[in-house]
Amino acid sequence: MHARIPIGLGMVLLLCGGATPAAAPGYHVAKRVVLGGEGHWDYLLFDPAGQRLFIARENRVMVVDPVKGVVLAEIPGLKRAHGIALADEAGRGFATSGSDGMVTMFDWKTLKVLGRIPTEPDDDAVLYDPASKRIVTFNGGSRTATEIDPAAGRAIGRILLDGEPEFGVASGDGRLYVNLEDTAEVAEISTIAMRVIRRWSIAPCASPTGLAIDRAHHRLFSGCRNKVMAISDTENARLLTTLPIGEGVDGCAFDPATQLAFASNGDGTLTVVHEDNPDAFRVVANVATRRGARTMALDETTHRIFTVTADLGPPPASTTAQPHPRPGIVPGTFTLLVLEP
């Protein structure tokens, strides 16, 4: 039970900026939907125009209606599926296939496969840059990025990164930012020049993975595997601060309407950070999700967050090729979690 605040005092708090109701949302798991299906998962992408959720699942992409909780379709033919991007103007979608260094191109409306585009080995995260109208894949083990013309359906350029890229974001003006996992840096890329134009350290962050952007205030939010979120200033190419988050982060998002940044953590938590102003940030919640829910997608209209996980069994025996194999998934347990504020 909360103590009553006198009306006069409450007005003083509001006028002085002491009360920030948007800073402490009541995010909680509002819905659980068992989707089932075999295979591990990676990135999620929410499509606001089509109101669909895309989920990378090992050898395919699942397309889900998150409101009805049903699988609409599956896009086949991938080998170690990682990321999904949509080029709305071209009416096409793209999904990376890390084991064979290919991108599967599909029709945005019908979800039918249109072709496969070679990139480089270990293509992982992928995004659409609306300024240049190009698709860009980030190829981890190859330490490169590949630019694709979505209308022509072919690769048009290669960018050397001098680091292993993880997730990337577009600023909307022809610049991209990507976490470099092995060097704990952020690289700034010009999609027109097709090269890295700046880079900076985000230490003490280690192994940055998920990345989100506040475009209005030129801020980046990098989720780091040593349980911190590193917040950067892109105008001055420098680290501003770090904040504590959960363990096993793999996804981040930023909601411009609420000024909230999120980190989805494999330990079963969603860390929520409020941007009080462009130079002041604080953790306002650590929301319970489920163990393994390490990637996420945000619907900026409803402010819902989507994440997925499954019950995990014992890992298979290690081999020379796979010294640290992933644990198996208990059949029939792959589940979508919908969080609401």
Secondary structure in CASP SS format (residue, H / E / C, confidence):
PFRMAT SS
TARGET T0000
AUTHOR 0000-0000-0000
METHOD secondary structure of the structure
MODEL  1
M C 1.00
H C 1.00
A C 1.00
R C 1.00
I C 1.00
P C 1.00
I H 1.00
G H 1.00
L H 1.00
G H 1.00
M H 1.00
V H 1.00
L H 1.00
L H 1.00
L H 1.00
C C 1.00
G C 1.00
G C 1.00
A C 1.00
T C 1.00
P H 1.00
A H 1.00
A H 1.00
A C 1.00
P C 1.00
G C 1.00
Y C 1.00
H E 1.00
V E 1.00
A E 1.00
K E 1.00
R E 1.00
V E 1.00
V E 1.00
L C 1.00
G C 1.00
G C 1.00
E C 1.00
G C 1.00
H C 1.00
W C 1.00
D C 1.00
Y C 1.00
L E 1.00
L E 1.00
F E 1.00
D E 1.00
P C 1.00
A C 1.00
G C 1.00
Q C 1.00
R E 1.00
L E 1.00
F E 1.00
I E 1.00
A E 1.00
R E 1.00
E C 1.00
N C 1.00
R E 1.00
V E 1.00
M E 1.00
V E 1.00
V E 1.00
D E 1.00
P C 1.00
V C 1.00
K C 1.00
G C 1.00
V E 1.00
V E 1.00
L E 1.00
A E 1.00
E E 1.00
I E 1.00
P E 1.00
G C 1.00
L C 1.00
K C 1.00
R C 1.00
A E 1.00
H E 1.00
G E 1.00
I E 1.00
A E 1.00
L E 1.00
A E 1.00
D H 1.00
E H 1.00
A H 1.00
G C 1.00
R E 1.00
G E 1.00
F E 1.00
A E 1.00
T E 1.00
S E 1.00
G C 1.00
S C 1.00
D C 1.00
G C 1.00
M E 1.00
V E 1.00
T E 1.00
M E 1.00
F E 1.00
D E 1.00
W C 1.00
K C 1.00
T C 1.00
L C 1.00
K C 1.00
V E 1.00
L E 1.00
G E 1.00
R E 1.00
I E 1.00
P E 1.00
T C 1.00
E C 1.00
P C 1.00
D C 1.00
D E 1.00
D E 1.00
A E 1.00
V E 1.00
L E 1.00
Y E 1.00
D E 1.00
P C 1.00
A C 1.00
S C 1.00
K C 1.00
R E 1.00
I E 1.00
V E 1.00
T E 1.00
F E 1.00
N E 1.00
G C 1.00
G C 1.00
S C 1.00
R C 1.00
T E 1.00
A E 1.00
T E 1.00
E E 1.00
I E 1.00
D E 1.00
P C 1.00
A C 1.00
A C 1.00
G C 1.00
R E 1.00
A E 1.00
I E 1.00
G E 1.00
R E 1.00
I E 1.00
L E 1.00
L C 1.00
D C 1.00
G C 1.00
E C 1.00
P E 1.00
E E 1.00
F E 1.00
G E 1.00
V E 1.00
A E 1.00
S C 1.00
G C 1.00
D C 1.00
G C 1.00
R E 1.00
L E 1.00
Y E 1.00
V E 1.00
N E 1.00
L E 1.00
E C 1.00
D C 1.00
T C 1.00
A C 1.00
E E 1.00
V E 1.00
A E 1.00
E E 1.00
I E 1.00
S E 1.00
T C 1.00
I C 1.00
A C 1.00
M C 1.00
R E 1.00
V E 1.00
I E 1.00
R E 1.00
R E 1.00
W E 1.00
S E 1.00
I C 1.00
A C 1.00
P C 1.00
C C 1.00
A C 1.00
S C 1.00
P E 1.00
T E 1.00
G E 1.00
L E 1.00
A E 1.00
I E 1.00
D E 1.00
R C 1.00
A C 1.00
H C 1.00
H C 1.00
R E 1.00
L E 1.00
F E 1.00
S E 1.00
G E 1.00
C E 1.00
R C 1.00
N C 1.00
K C 1.00
V E 1.00
M E 1.00
A E 1.00
I E 1.00
S E 1.00
D E 1.00
T C 1.00
E C 1.00
N C 1.00
A C 1.00
R E 1.00
L E 1.00
L E 1.00
T E 1.00
T E 1.00
L E 1.00
P E 1.00
I C 1.00
G C 1.00
E C 1.00
G C 1.00
V E 1.00
D E 1.00
G E 1.00
C E 1.00
A E 1.00
F E 1.00
D E 1.00
P C 1.00
A C 1.00
T C 1.00
Q C 1.00
L E 1.00
A E 1.00
F E 1.00
A E 1.00
S E 1.00
N E 1.00
G C 1.00
D C 1.00
G C 1.00
T E 1.00
L E 1.00
T E 1.00
V E 1.00
V E 1.00
H E 1.00
E E 1.00
D E 1.00
N E 1.00
P C 1.00
D C 1.00
A E 1.00
F E 1.00
R E 1.00
V E 1.00
V E 1.00
A E 1.00
N E 1.00
V E 1.00
A E 1.00
T C 1.00
R C 1.00
R C 1.00
G C 1.00
A C 1.00
R C 1.00
T C 1.00
M E 1.00
A E 1.00
L E 1.00
D C 1.00
E C 1.00
T C 1.00
T C 1.00
H C 1.00
R C 1.00
I E 1.00
F E 1.00
T E 1.00
V E 1.00
T E 1.00
A C 1.00
D C 1.00
L E 1.00
G C 1.00
P C 1.00
P C 1.00
P C 1.00
A C 1.00
S C 1.00
T C 1.00
T C 1.00
A C 1.00
Q C 1.00
P C 1.00
H C 1.00
P C 1.00
R C 1.00
P C 1.00
G C 1.00
I E 1.00
V C 1.00
P C 1.00
G C 1.00
T C 1.00
F C 1.00
T E 1.00
L E 1.00
L E 1.00
V E 1.00
L E 1.00
E E 1.00
P C 1.00
END
